[in-house]
Amino acid sequence: MTVLAYLIPISLMLGGIGLGAFIWSLNSDQYDDPEGNARRILRPDYDDHPKP
């Protein structure tokens, strides 16, 4: 039973870190346009060598 005294806070801390990483990824627009680049490269007017 004393093991639970260690495992419960550790699991809550790891869950909080995971939740924090997910919220950070939402705020930094990681999921802004997941299909945009995939569809853009299949368009016929896609340019392999854009002008600088």
SVG drawing of the C-alpha trace seen along z (x, -y; Angstrom):
<svg xmlns="http://www.w3.org/2000/svg" viewBox="-7 -36 23 38">
<polyline fill="none" stroke="black" stroke-width="0.4" points="0.0,0.0 2.9,-2.4 3.7,-2.0 0.5,-3.7 1.7,-6.8 4.5,-7.1 2.7,-5.9 -0.4,-8.2 1.5,-11.5 3.9,-10.3 1.1,-9.4 -0.7,-12.7 2.5,-14.6 3.1,-12.7 -0.5,-13.3 -0.2,-17.0 3.0,-17.2 1.2,-15.4 -1.8,-17.8 0.6,-20.8 2.4,-19.6 -0.9,-19.2 -2.2,-22.6 1.2,-24.1 0.9,-22.4 -2.7,-23.8 -1.5,-27.3 1.5,-27.2 -0.8,-26.3 0.6,-22.8 -2.8,-21.6 -3.6,-24.7 -3.8,-23.1 -2.9,-19.4 -4.1,-18.7 -3.0,-21.9 0.5,-20.9 -0.6,-17.4 -3.2,-18.8 -1.1,-21.7 1.7,-19.4 -0.8,-17.4 -2.1,-20.4 -1.0,-20.7 0.3,-24.2 2.7,-23.2 6.2,-24.7 9.2,-22.5 11.5,-25.5 9.8,-28.6 11.4,-32.0 13.6,-33.3"/>
</svg>
